[in-house]
Amino acid sequence: MALQPKSLRAAAVGAPARRFVSVTPNDAADLPGGATRAVFVGGAGLLAVVGAGGGEVELLSGDAQYHPIEIVRVLSRTTATGVIALY
């Protein structure tokens, strides 16, 4: 049996992210890449998000903090800076 190319294999839960996208908070539009594997915050502040399951939550984030959460939107009331979606 031939192995699938690495690009077609599903990533394991603990596997590192393959794509990184800088995020601009937006109350009306979901992230163009779909649900994230995680989110990185460069500068401390409030991270207001909509989860992949539809619920909203506000997280207080420190500098250079990694959040292993699946989200589809970063809301405009976010005060954290340097938000990066990890896929």
HTML snippet that shows the backbone in 3Dmol.js (N, CA, C, O; Angstrom):
<script src="https://3Dmol.org/build/3Dmol-min.js"></script>
<div id="view" style="width:600px;height:400px;position:relative"></div>
<script>
const pdb = `
ATOM      1  N   MET A   1       0.845  -1.182   0.000  1.00  0.00           N
ATOM      2  CA  MET A   1       0.000   0.000   0.000  1.00  0.00           C
ATOM      3  C   MET A   1       0.890   1.244   0.000  1.00  0.00           C
ATOM      4  O   MET A   1       1.784   1.371   0.836  1.00  0.00           O
ATOM      5  N   ALA A   2       0.646   2.141  -0.920  1.00  0.00           N
ATOM      6  CA  ALA A   2       1.436   3.372  -1.027  1.00  0.00           C
ATOM      7  C   ALA A   2       0.983   4.384   0.022  1.00  0.00           C
ATOM      8  O   ALA A   2      -0.206   4.490   0.324  1.00  0.00           O
ATOM      9  N   LEU A   3       1.925   5.112   0.563  1.00  0.00           N
ATOM     10  CA  LEU A   3       1.612   6.173   1.519  1.00  0.00           C
ATOM     11  C   LEU A   3       1.129   7.411   0.788  1.00  0.00           C
ATOM     12  O   LEU A   3       1.560   7.693  -0.330  1.00  0.00           O
ATOM     13  N   GLN A   4       0.227   8.151   1.430  1.00  0.00           N
ATOM     14  CA  GLN A   4      -0.212   9.424   0.868  1.00  0.00           C
ATOM     15  C   GLN A   4       0.913  10.440   0.988  1.00  0.00           C
ATOM     16  O   GLN A   4       1.710  10.380   1.924  1.00  0.00           O
ATOM     17  N   PRO A   5       0.981  11.381   0.035  1.00  0.00           N
ATOM     18  CA  PRO A   5       1.958  12.469   0.192  1.00  0.00           C
ATOM     19  C   PRO A   5       1.688  13.204   1.504  1.00  0.00           C
ATOM     20  O   PRO A   5       0.541  13.300   1.942  1.00  0.00           O
ATOM     21  N   LYS A   6       2.732  13.713   2.121  1.00  0.00           N
ATOM     22  CA  LYS A   6       2.609  14.401   3.410  1.00  0.00           C
ATOM     23  C   LYS A   6       1.570  15.517   3.362  1.00  0.00           C
ATOM     24  O   LYS A   6       0.859  15.736   4.342  1.00  0.00           O
ATOM     25  N   SER A   7       1.472  16.221   2.244  1.00  0.00           N
ATOM     26  CA  SER A   7       0.539  17.348   2.140  1.00  0.00           C
ATOM     27  C   SER A   7      -0.918  16.902   2.202  1.00  0.00           C
ATOM     28  O   SER A   7      -1.793  17.724   2.476  1.00  0.00           O
ATOM     29  N   LEU A   8      -1.206  15.614   1.954  1.00  0.00           N
ATOM     30  CA  LEU A   8      -2.582  15.126   1.969  1.00  0.00           C
ATOM     31  C   LEU A   8      -2.955  14.433   3.275  1.00  0.00           C
ATOM     32  O   LEU A   8      -4.130  14.146   3.508  1.00  0.00           O
ATOM     33  N   ARG A   9      -1.989  14.166   4.113  1.00  0.00           N
ATOM     34  CA  ARG A   9      -2.257  13.484   5.377  1.00  0.00           C
ATOM     35  C   ARG A   9      -2.846  14.444   6.401  1.00  0.00           C
ATOM     36  O   ARG A   9      -2.471  15.615   6.461  1.00  0.00           O
ATOM     37  N   ALA A  10      -3.764  13.937   7.196  1.00  0.00           N
ATOM     38  CA  ALA A  10      -4.321  14.736   8.291  1.00  0.00           C
ATOM     39  C   ALA A  10      -3.250  14.923   9.356  1.00  0.00           C
ATOM     40  O   ALA A  10      -2.500  13.996   9.661  1.00  0.00           O
ATOM     41  N   ALA A  11      -3.181  16.103   9.909  1.00  0.00           N
ATOM     42  CA  ALA A  11      -2.194  16.389  10.951  1.00  0.00           C
ATOM     43  C   ALA A  11      -2.647  15.765  12.268  1.00  0.00           C
ATOM     44  O   ALA A  11      -3.828  15.819  12.611  1.00  0.00           O
ATOM     45  N   ALA A  12      -1.722  15.184  12.993  1.00  0.00           N
ATOM     46  CA  ALA A  12      -2.020  14.642  14.317  1.00  0.00           C
ATOM     47  C   ALA A  12      -2.363  15.792  15.259  1.00  0.00           C
ATOM     48  O   ALA A  12      -1.950  16.930  15.037  1.00  0.00           O
ATOM     49  N   VAL A  13      -3.107  15.491  16.293  1.00  0.00           N
ATOM     50  CA  VAL A  13      -3.557  16.526  17.227  1.00  0.00           C
ATOM     51  C   VAL A  13      -2.397  17.357  17.766  1.00  0.00           C
ATOM     52  O   VAL A  13      -2.507  18.581  17.840  1.00  0.00           O
ATOM     53  N   GLY A  14      -1.303  16.729  18.138  1.00  0.00           N
ATOM     54  CA  GLY A  14      -0.171  17.453  18.710  1.00  0.00           C
ATOM     55  C   GLY A  14       0.848  17.923  17.697  1.00  0.00           C
ATOM     56  O   GLY A  14       1.897  18.448  18.072  1.00  0.00           O
ATOM     57  N   ALA A  15       0.557  17.743  16.416  1.00  0.00           N
ATOM     58  CA  ALA A  15       1.511  18.123  15.371  1.00  0.00           C
ATOM     59  C   ALA A  15       1.625  19.641  15.271  1.00  0.00           C
ATOM     60  O   ALA A  15       0.669  20.355  15.571  1.00  0.00           O
ATOM     61  N   PRO A  16       2.783  20.136  14.854  1.00  0.00           N
ATOM     62  CA  PRO A  16       2.939  21.582  14.694  1.00  0.00           C
ATOM     63  C   PRO A  16       2.074  22.115  13.553  1.00  0.00           C
ATOM     64  O   PRO A  16       1.689  21.376  12.647  1.00  0.00           O
ATOM     65  N   ALA A  17       1.782  23.392  13.617  1.00  0.00           N
ATOM     66  CA  ALA A  17       0.992  24.042  12.567  1.00  0.00           C
ATOM     67  C   ALA A  17       1.773  24.056  11.257  1.00  0.00           C
ATOM     68  O   ALA A  17       3.002  24.116  11.252  1.00  0.00           O
ATOM     69  N   ARG A  18       1.043  24.001  10.159  1.00  0.00           N
ATOM     70  CA  ARG A  18       1.656  24.021   8.827  1.00  0.00           C
ATOM     71  C   ARG A  18       1.529  25.379   8.145  1.00  0.00           C
ATOM     72  O   ARG A  18       2.341  25.731   7.290  1.00  0.00           O
ATOM     73  N   ARG A  19       0.500  26.141   8.530  1.00  0.00           N
ATOM     74  CA  ARG A  19       0.286  27.460   7.922  1.00  0.00           C
ATOM     75  C   ARG A  19       0.075  28.483   9.032  1.00  0.00           C
ATOM     76  O   ARG A  19      -0.419  28.158  10.111  1.00  0.00           O
ATOM     77  N   PHE A  20       0.461  29.730   8.747  1.00  0.00           N
ATOM     78  CA  PHE A  20       0.336  30.831   9.710  1.00  0.00           C
ATOM     79  C   PHE A  20      -0.251  32.024   8.975  1.00  0.00           C
ATOM     80  O   PHE A  20       0.223  32.381   7.896  1.00  0.00           O
ATOM     81  N   VAL A  21      -1.273  32.641   9.542  1.00  0.00           N
ATOM     82  CA  VAL A  21      -1.919  33.784   8.896  1.00  0.00           C
ATOM     83  C   VAL A  21      -2.140  34.883   9.929  1.00  0.00           C
ATOM     84  O   VAL A  21      -2.742  34.644  10.976  1.00  0.00           O
ATOM     85  N   SER A  22      -1.655  36.085   9.636  1.00  0.00           N
ATOM     86  CA  SER A  22      -1.890  37.238  10.495  1.00  0.00           C
ATOM     87  C   SER A  22      -3.379  37.580  10.460  1.00  0.00           C
ATOM     88  O   SER A  22      -3.997  37.550   9.396  1.00  0.00           O
ATOM     89  N   VAL A  23      -3.953  37.903  11.612  1.00  0.00           N
ATOM     90  CA  VAL A  23      -5.395  38.115  11.723  1.00  0.00           C
ATOM     91  C   VAL A  23      -5.713  39.580  11.992  1.00  0.00           C
ATOM     92  O   VAL A  23      -5.092  40.210  12.848  1.00  0.00           O
ATOM     93  N   THR A  24      -6.680  40.115  11.260  1.00  0.00           N
ATOM     94  CA  THR A  24      -7.267  41.422  11.532  1.00  0.00           C
ATOM     95  C   THR A  24      -8.652  41.169  12.118  1.00  0.00           C
ATOM     96  O   THR A  24      -9.495  40.573  11.447  1.00  0.00           O
ATOM     97  N   PRO A  25      -8.913  41.606  13.357  1.00  0.00           N
ATOM     98  CA  PRO A  25     -10.228  41.362  13.955  1.00  0.00           C
ATOM     99  C   PRO A  25     -11.358  41.900  13.080  1.00  0.00           C
ATOM    100  O   PRO A  25     -11.246  42.971  12.482  1.00  0.00           O
ATOM    101  N   ASN A  26     -12.462  41.127  13.018  1.00  0.00           N
ATOM    102  CA  ASN A  26     -13.593  41.474  12.169  1.00  0.00           C
ATOM    103  C   ASN A  26     -14.836  40.810  12.750  1.00  0.00           C
ATOM    104  O   ASN A  26     -14.877  39.587  12.889  1.00  0.00           O
ATOM    105  N   ASP A  27     -15.847  41.602  13.089  1.00  0.00           N
ATOM    106  CA  ASP A  27     -17.074  41.053  13.667  1.00  0.00           C
ATOM    107  C   ASP A  27     -17.975  40.385  12.639  1.00  0.00           C
ATOM    108  O   ASP A  27     -18.848  39.600  13.012  1.00  0.00           O
ATOM    109  N   ALA A  28     -17.789  40.672  11.362  1.00  0.00           N
ATOM    110  CA  ALA A  28     -18.713  40.198  10.340  1.00  0.00           C
ATOM    111  C   ALA A  28     -18.221  39.015   9.520  1.00  0.00           C
ATOM    112  O   ALA A  28     -19.030  38.324   8.900  1.00  0.00           O
ATOM    113  N   ALA A  29     -16.927  38.765   9.502  1.00  0.00           N
ATOM    114  CA  ALA A  29     -16.401  37.733   8.602  1.00  0.00           C
ATOM    115  C   ALA A  29     -15.571  36.693   9.349  1.00  0.00           C
ATOM    116  O   ALA A  29     -14.763  37.020  10.218  1.00  0.00           O
ATOM    117  N   ASP A  30     -15.796  35.430   8.984  1.00  0.00           N
ATOM    118  CA  ASP A  30     -14.979  34.345   9.528  1.00  0.00           C
ATOM    119  C   ASP A  30     -13.583  34.401   8.927  1.00  0.00           C
ATOM    120  O   ASP A  30     -13.367  35.034   7.894  1.00  0.00           O
ATOM    121  N   LEU A  31     -12.645  33.740   9.575  1.00  0.00           N
ATOM    122  CA  LEU A  31     -11.284  33.645   9.054  1.00  0.00           C
ATOM    123  C   LEU A  31     -11.322  32.917   7.712  1.00  0.00           C
ATOM    124  O   LEU A  31     -11.994  31.892   7.590  1.00  0.00           O
ATOM    125  N   PRO A  32     -10.619  33.425   6.710  1.00  0.00           N
ATOM    126  CA  PRO A  32     -10.692  32.821   5.377  1.00  0.00           C
ATOM    127  C   PRO A  32     -10.165  31.390   5.317  1.00  0.00           C
ATOM    128  O   PRO A  32     -10.538  30.637   4.418  1.00  0.00           O
ATOM    129  N   GLY A  33      -9.311  31.006   6.252  1.00  0.00           N
ATOM    130  CA  GLY A  33      -8.760  29.651   6.252  1.00  0.00           C
ATOM    131  C   GLY A  33      -9.602  28.641   7.011  1.00  0.00           C
ATOM    132  O   GLY A  33      -9.207  27.482   7.138  1.00  0.00           O
ATOM    133  N   GLY A  34     -10.760  29.060   7.519  1.00  0.00           N
ATOM    134  CA  GLY A  34     -11.602  28.159   8.298  1.00  0.00           C
ATOM    135  C   GLY A  34     -11.150  28.086   9.745  1.00  0.00           C
ATOM    136  O   GLY A  34     -10.425  28.956  10.228  1.00  0.00           O
ATOM    137  N   ALA A  35     -11.586  27.035  10.431  1.00  0.00           N
ATOM    138  CA  ALA A  35     -11.259  26.868  11.849  1.00  0.00           C
ATOM    139  C   ALA A  35      -9.762  26.635  12.038  1.00  0.00           C
ATOM    140  O   ALA A  35      -9.141  25.880  11.290  1.00  0.00           O
ATOM    141  N   THR A  36      -9.202  27.283  13.034  1.00  0.00           N
ATOM    142  CA  THR A  36      -7.768  27.175  13.325  1.00  0.00           C
ATOM    143  C   THR A  36      -7.467  25.915  14.134  1.00  0.00           C
ATOM    144  O   THR A  36      -8.370  25.288  14.688  1.00  0.00           O
ATOM    145  N   ARG A  37      -6.184  25.555  14.193  1.00  0.00           N
ATOM    146  CA  ARG A  37      -5.709  24.523  15.132  1.00  0.00           C
ATOM    147  C   ARG A  37      -5.373  25.192  16.461  1.00  0.00           C
ATOM    148  O   ARG A  37      -5.501  24.592  17.528  1.00  0.00           O
ATOM    149  N   ALA A  38      -4.936  26.460  16.369  1.00  0.00           N
ATOM    150  CA  ALA A  38      -4.525  27.224  17.548  1.00  0.00           C
ATOM    151  C   ALA A  38      -4.384  28.689  17.147  1.00  0.00           C
ATOM    152  O   ALA A  38      -4.496  29.042  15.972  1.00  0.00           O
ATOM    153  N   VAL A  39      -4.137  29.535  18.149  1.00  0.00           N
ATOM    154  CA  VAL A  39      -3.944  30.969  17.921  1.00  0.00           C
ATOM    155  C   VAL A  39      -2.735  31.417  18.736  1.00  0.00           C
ATOM    156  O   VAL A  39      -2.561  31.001  19.882  1.00  0.00           O
ATOM    157  N   PHE A  40      -1.905  32.267  18.140  1.00  0.00           N
ATOM    158  CA  PHE A  40      -0.764  32.857  18.839  1.00  0.00           C
ATOM    159  C   PHE A  40      -1.043  34.335  19.024  1.00  0.00           C
ATOM    160  O   PHE A  40      -1.520  34.998  18.103  1.00  0.00           O
ATOM    161  N   VAL A  41      -0.749  34.862  20.215  1.00  0.00           N
ATOM    162  CA  VAL A  41      -0.905  36.286  20.513  1.00  0.00           C
ATOM    163  C   VAL A  41       0.476  36.850  20.830  1.00  0.00           C
ATOM    164  O   VAL A  41       1.157  36.361  21.731  1.00  0.00           O
ATOM    165  N   GLY A  42       0.889  37.877  20.092  1.00  0.00           N
ATOM    166  CA  GLY A  42       2.194  38.492  20.317  1.00  0.00           C
ATOM    167  C   GLY A  42       2.207  39.466  21.472  1.00  0.00           C
ATOM    168  O   GLY A  42       3.135  39.459  22.280  1.00  0.00           O
ATOM    169  N   GLY A  43       1.171  40.321  21.562  1.00  0.00           N
ATOM    170  CA  GLY A  43       1.108  41.339  22.602  1.00  0.00           C
ATOM    171  C   GLY A  43      -0.088  41.144  23.511  1.00  0.00           C
ATOM    172  O   GLY A  43      -1.193  40.878  23.037  1.00  0.00           O
ATOM    173  N   ALA A  44       0.119  41.273  24.805  1.00  0.00           N
ATOM    174  CA  ALA A  44      -0.909  41.014  25.812  1.00  0.00           C
ATOM    175  C   ALA A  44      -2.166  41.844  25.591  1.00  0.00           C
ATOM    176  O   ALA A  44      -2.111  42.964  25.085  1.00  0.00           O
ATOM    177  N   GLY A  45      -3.303  41.265  25.984  1.00  0.00           N
ATOM    178  CA  GLY A  45      -4.573  41.960  25.902  1.00  0.00           C
ATOM    179  C   GLY A  45      -5.722  40.978  25.879  1.00  0.00           C
ATOM    180  O   GLY A  45      -5.548  39.787  26.140  1.00  0.00           O
ATOM    181  N   LEU A  46      -6.892  41.486  25.567  1.00  0.00           N
ATOM    182  CA  LEU A  46      -8.102  40.680  25.483  1.00  0.00           C
ATOM    183  C   LEU A  46      -8.178  40.038  24.104  1.00  0.00           C
ATOM    184  O   LEU A  46      -7.975  40.710  23.093  1.00  0.00           O
ATOM    185  N   LEU A  47      -8.467  38.750  24.059  1.00  0.00           N
ATOM    186  CA  LEU A  47      -8.673  38.029  22.806  1.00  0.00           C
ATOM    187  C   LEU A  47     -10.126  37.577  22.788  1.00  0.00           C
ATOM    188  O   LEU A  47     -10.496  36.635  23.489  1.00  0.00           O
ATOM    189  N   ALA A  48     -10.952  38.249  21.984  1.00  0.00           N
ATOM    190  CA  ALA A  48     -12.374  37.924  21.870  1.00  0.00           C
ATOM    191  C   ALA A  48     -12.571  37.132  20.586  1.00  0.00           C
ATOM    192  O   ALA A  48     -12.241  37.602  19.498  1.00  0.00           O
ATOM    193  N   VAL A  49     -13.115  35.916  20.723  1.00  0.00           N
ATOM    194  CA  VAL A  49     -13.195  35.016  19.573  1.00  0.00           C
ATOM    195  C   VAL A  49     -14.533  34.300  19.508  1.00  0.00           C
ATOM    196  O   VAL A  49     -15.280  34.237  20.483  1.00  0.00           O
ATOM    197  N   VAL A  50     -14.812  33.759  18.316  1.00  0.00           N
ATOM    198  CA  VAL A  50     -15.926  32.843  18.108  1.00  0.00           C
ATOM    199  C   VAL A  50     -15.303  31.477  17.842  1.00  0.00           C
ATOM    200  O   VAL A  50     -14.484  31.328  16.936  1.00  0.00           O
ATOM    201  N   GLY A  51     -15.693  30.491  18.629  1.00  0.00           N
ATOM    202  CA  GLY A  51     -15.147  29.150  18.489  1.00  0.00           C
ATOM    203  C   GLY A  51     -15.732  28.414  17.299  1.00  0.00           C
ATOM    204  O   GLY A  51     -16.737  28.832  16.725  1.00  0.00           O
ATOM    205  N   ALA A  52     -15.092  27.314  16.937  1.00  0.00           N
ATOM    206  CA  ALA A  52     -15.551  26.500  15.817  1.00  0.00           C
ATOM    207  C   ALA A  52     -16.963  25.971  16.056  1.00  0.00           C
ATOM    208  O   ALA A  52     -17.691  25.698  15.102  1.00  0.00           O
ATOM    209  N   GLY A  53     -17.353  25.825  17.319  1.00  0.00           N
ATOM    210  CA  GLY A  53     -18.695  25.364  17.651  1.00  0.00           C
ATOM    211  C   GLY A  53     -19.727  26.476  17.721  1.00  0.00           C
ATOM    212  O   GLY A  53     -20.904  26.208  17.962  1.00  0.00           O
ATOM    213  N   GLY A  54     -19.304  27.731  17.514  1.00  0.00           N
ATOM    214  CA  GLY A  54     -20.229  28.850  17.459  1.00  0.00           C
ATOM    215  C   GLY A  54     -20.279  29.733  18.692  1.00  0.00           C
ATOM    216  O   GLY A  54     -20.819  30.836  18.614  1.00  0.00           O
ATOM    217  N   GLY A  55     -19.745  29.305  19.818  1.00  0.00           N
ATOM    218  CA  GLY A  55     -19.793  30.115  21.030  1.00  0.00           C
ATOM    219  C   GLY A  55     -18.741  31.205  21.047  1.00  0.00           C
ATOM    220  O   GLY A  55     -17.671  31.062  20.455  1.00  0.00           O
ATOM    221  N   GLU A  56     -19.057  32.308  21.737  1.00  0.00           N
ATOM    222  CA  GLU A  56     -18.101  33.410  21.900  1.00  0.00           C
ATOM    223  C   GLU A  56     -17.445  33.315  23.265  1.00  0.00           C
ATOM    224  O   GLU A  56     -18.064  32.885  24.238  1.00  0.00           O
ATOM    225  N   VAL A  57     -16.169  33.726  23.325  1.00  0.00           N
ATOM    226  CA  VAL A  57     -15.448  33.750  24.592  1.00  0.00           C
ATOM    227  C   VAL A  57     -14.417  34.868  24.548  1.00  0.00           C
ATOM    228  O   VAL A  57     -13.908  35.217  23.483  1.00  0.00           O
ATOM    229  N   GLU A  58     -14.113  35.426  25.720  1.00  0.00           N
ATOM    230  CA  GLU A  58     -13.052  36.426  25.853  1.00  0.00           C
ATOM    231  C   GLU A  58     -11.965  35.828  26.735  1.00  0.00           C
ATOM    232  O   GLU A  58     -12.236  35.370  27.845  1.00  0.00           O
ATOM    233  N   LEU A  59     -10.737  35.837  26.236  1.00  0.00           N
ATOM    234  CA  LEU A  59      -9.588  35.311  26.967  1.00  0.00           C
ATOM    235  C   LEU A  59      -8.621  36.448  27.258  1.00  0.00           C
ATOM    236  O   LEU A  59      -8.387  37.297  26.398  1.00  0.00           O
ATOM    237  N   LEU A  60      -8.063  36.474  28.446  1.00  0.00           N
ATOM    238  CA  LEU A  60      -6.988  37.414  28.741  1.00  0.00           C
ATOM    239  C   LEU A  60      -5.690  36.719  28.375  1.00  0.00           C
ATOM    240  O   LEU A  60      -5.373  35.654  28.905  1.00  0.00           O
ATOM    241  N   SER A  61      -4.948  37.318  27.477  1.00  0.00           N
ATOM    242  CA  SER A  61      -3.726  36.701  26.981  1.00  0.00           C
ATOM    243  C   SER A  61      -2.510  37.500  27.402  1.00  0.00           C
ATOM    244  O   SER A  61      -2.545  38.730  27.442  1.00  0.00           O
ATOM    245  N   GLY A  62      -1.439  36.797  27.715  1.00  0.00           N
ATOM    246  CA  GLY A  62      -0.166  37.441  27.996  1.00  0.00           C
ATOM    247  C   GLY A  62       0.625  37.627  26.711  1.00  0.00           C
ATOM    248  O   GLY A  62       0.175  37.229  25.636  1.00  0.00           O
ATOM    249  N   ASP A  63       1.802  38.230  26.821  1.00  0.00           N
ATOM    250  CA  ASP A  63       2.700  38.373  25.672  1.00  0.00           C
ATOM    251  C   ASP A  63       3.158  36.997  25.197  1.00  0.00           C
ATOM    252  O   ASP A  63       3.394  36.096  26.002  1.00  0.00           O
ATOM    253  N   ALA A  64       3.279  36.851  23.893  1.00  0.00           N
ATOM    254  CA  ALA A  64       3.810  35.624  23.276  1.00  0.00           C
ATOM    255  C   ALA A  64       3.138  34.376  23.825  1.00  0.00           C
ATOM    256  O   ALA A  64       3.803  33.437  24.264  1.00  0.00           O
ATOM    257  N   GLN A  65       1.805  34.379  23.795  1.00  0.00           N
ATOM    258  CA  GLN A  65       1.051  33.253  24.345  1.00  0.00           C
ATOM    259  C   GLN A  65       0.375  32.455  23.243  1.00  0.00           C
ATOM    260  O   GLN A  65      -0.169  33.012  22.290  1.00  0.00           O
ATOM    261  N   TYR A  66       0.423  31.131  23.399  1.00  0.00           N
ATOM    262  CA  TYR A  66      -0.163  30.176  22.471  1.00  0.00           C
ATOM    263  C   TYR A  66      -1.465  29.657  23.072  1.00  0.00           C
ATOM    264  O   TYR A  66      -1.496  29.239  24.229  1.00  0.00           O
ATOM    265  N   HIS A  67      -2.547  29.684  22.281  1.00  0.00           N
ATOM    266  CA  HIS A  67      -3.843  29.181  22.733  1.00  0.00           C
ATOM    267  C   HIS A  67      -4.254  28.022  21.824  1.00  0.00           C
ATOM    268  O   HIS A  67      -4.543  28.250  20.650  1.00  0.00           O
ATOM    269  N   PRO A  68      -4.287  26.787  22.328  1.00  0.00           N
ATOM    270  CA  PRO A  68      -4.659  25.641  21.499  1.00  0.00           C
ATOM    271  C   PRO A  68      -6.179  25.516  21.364  1.00  0.00           C
ATOM    272  O   PRO A  68      -6.787  24.585  21.893  1.00  0.00           O
ATOM    273  N   ILE A  69      -6.778  26.465  20.649  1.00  0.00           N
ATOM    274  CA  ILE A  69      -8.234  26.498  20.492  1.00  0.00           C
ATOM    275  C   ILE A  69      -8.597  26.610  19.016  1.00  0.00           C
ATOM    276  O   ILE A  69      -7.887  27.235  18.229  1.00  0.00           O
ATOM    277  N   GLU A  70      -9.726  25.986  18.657  1.00  0.00           N
ATOM    278  CA  GLU A  70     -10.243  26.094  17.294  1.00  0.00           C
ATOM    279  C   GLU A  70     -11.216  27.267  17.250  1.00  0.00           C
ATOM    280  O   GLU A  70     -12.256  27.250  17.907  1.00  0.00           O
ATOM    281  N   ILE A  71     -10.868  28.274  16.477  1.00  0.00           N
ATOM    282  CA  ILE A  71     -11.738  29.444  16.336  1.00  0.00           C
ATOM    283  C   ILE A  71     -12.004  29.708  14.862  1.00  0.00           C
ATOM    284  O   ILE A  71     -11.262  29.265  13.986  1.00  0.00           O
ATOM    285  N   VAL A  72     -13.090  30.447  14.608  1.00  0.00           N
ATOM    286  CA  VAL A  72     -13.421  30.815  13.227  1.00  0.00           C
ATOM    287  C   VAL A  72     -13.437  32.325  13.014  1.00  0.00           C
ATOM    288  O   VAL A  72     -13.492  32.795  11.877  1.00  0.00           O
ATOM    289  N   ARG A  73     -13.389  33.096  14.126  1.00  0.00           N
ATOM    290  CA  ARG A  73     -13.447  34.559  14.002  1.00  0.00           C
ATOM    291  C   ARG A  73     -12.781  35.212  15.204  1.00  0.00           C
ATOM    292  O   ARG A  73     -12.908  34.737  16.333  1.00  0.00           O
ATOM    293  N   VAL A  74     -12.064  36.317  14.947  1.00  0.00           N
ATOM    294  CA  VAL A  74     -11.518  37.158  16.014  1.00  0.00           C
ATOM    295  C   VAL A  74     -12.321  38.455  15.979  1.00  0.00           C
ATOM    296  O   VAL A  74     -12.375  39.131  14.952  1.00  0.00           O
ATOM    297  N   LEU A  75     -12.939  38.795  17.094  1.00  0.00           N
ATOM    298  CA  LEU A  75     -13.853  39.941  17.149  1.00  0.00           C
ATOM    299  C   LEU A  75     -13.116  41.261  17.360  1.00  0.00           C
ATOM    300  O   LEU A  75     -12.000  41.295  17.879  1.00  0.00           O
ATOM    301  N   SER A  76     -13.772  42.351  16.944  1.00  0.00           N
ATOM    302  CA  SER A  76     -13.131  43.670  16.948  1.00  0.00           C
ATOM    303  C   SER A  76     -12.854  44.213  18.343  1.00  0.00           C
ATOM    304  O   SER A  76     -12.040  45.126  18.479  1.00  0.00           O
ATOM    305  N   ARG A  77     -13.487  43.699  19.368  1.00  0.00           N
ATOM    306  CA  ARG A  77     -13.194  44.170  20.733  1.00  0.00           C
ATOM    307  C   ARG A  77     -11.886  43.583  21.276  1.00  0.00           C
ATOM    308  O   ARG A  77     -11.509  43.856  22.415  1.00  0.00           O
ATOM    309  N   THR A  78     -11.205  42.786  20.470  1.00  0.00           N
ATOM    310  CA  THR A  78      -9.897  42.243  20.831  1.00  0.00           C
ATOM    311  C   THR A  78      -8.898  43.383  20.998  1.00  0.00           C
ATOM    312  O   THR A  78      -8.783  44.242  20.124  1.00  0.00           O
ATOM    313  N   THR A  79      -8.176  43.393  22.114  1.00  0.00           N
ATOM    314  CA  THR A  79      -7.130  44.400  22.338  1.00  0.00           C
ATOM    315  C   THR A  79      -5.731  43.788  22.247  1.00  0.00           C
ATOM    316  O   THR A  79      -4.738  44.513  22.184  1.00  0.00           O
ATOM    317  N   ALA A  80      -5.654  42.466  22.241  1.00  0.00           N
ATOM    318  CA  ALA A  80      -4.362  41.790  22.063  1.00  0.00           C
ATOM    319  C   ALA A  80      -3.833  42.130  20.671  1.00  0.00           C
ATOM    320  O   ALA A  80      -4.610  42.370  19.747  1.00  0.00           O
ATOM    321  N   THR A  81      -2.520  42.148  20.529  1.00  0.00           N
ATOM    322  CA  THR A  81      -1.912  42.482  19.239  1.00  0.00           C
ATOM    323  C   THR A  81      -1.100  41.301  18.718  1.00  0.00           C
ATOM    324  O   THR A  81      -0.774  40.369  19.453  1.00  0.00           O
ATOM    325  N   GLY A  82      -0.788  41.370  17.440  1.00  0.00           N
ATOM    326  CA  GLY A  82       0.022  40.319  16.836  1.00  0.00           C
ATOM    327  C   GLY A  82      -0.665  38.970  16.847  1.00  0.00           C
ATOM    328  O   GLY A  82      -0.031  37.949  17.113  1.00  0.00           O
ATOM    329  N   VAL A  83      -1.966  38.959  16.559  1.00  0.00           N
ATOM    330  CA  VAL A  83      -2.731  37.707  16.560  1.00  0.00           C
ATOM    331  C   VAL A  83      -2.451  36.946  15.263  1.00  0.00           C
ATOM    332  O   VAL A  83      -2.557  37.496  14.167  1.00  0.00           O
ATOM    333  N   ILE A  84      -2.095  35.677  15.413  1.00  0.00           N
ATOM    334  CA  ILE A  84      -1.775  34.837  14.260  1.00  0.00           C
ATOM    335  C   ILE A  84      -2.581  33.549  14.352  1.00  0.00           C
ATOM    336  O   ILE A  84      -2.543  32.851  15.365  1.00  0.00           O
ATOM    337  N   ALA A  85      -3.312  33.242  13.280  1.00  0.00           N
ATOM    338  CA  ALA A  85      -4.051  31.982  13.191  1.00  0.00           C
ATOM    339  C   ALA A  85      -3.085  30.888  12.762  1.00  0.00           C
ATOM    340  O   ALA A  85      -2.324  31.063  11.811  1.00  0.00           O
ATOM    341  N   LEU A  86      -3.116  29.773  13.457  1.00  0.00           N
ATOM    342  CA  LEU A  86      -2.252  28.632  13.149  1.00  0.00           C
ATOM    343  C   LEU A  86      -3.126  27.501  12.614  1.00  0.00           C
ATOM    344  O   LEU A  86      -4.104  27.102  13.247  1.00  0.00           O
ATOM    345  N   TYR A  87      -2.760  26.994  11.441  1.00  0.00           N
ATOM    346  CA  TYR A  87      -3.533  25.916  10.798  1.00  0.00           C
ATOM    347  C   TYR A  87      -2.695  24.671  10.652  1.00  0.00           C
ATOM    348  O   TYR A  87      -3.174  23.662  10.134  1.00  0.00           O
TER     349      TYR A  87
END
`;
const viewer = $3Dmol.createViewer("view");
viewer.addModel(pdb, "pdb");
viewer.setStyle({}, {cartoon: {color: "spectrum"}});
viewer.zoomTo();
viewer.render();
</script>
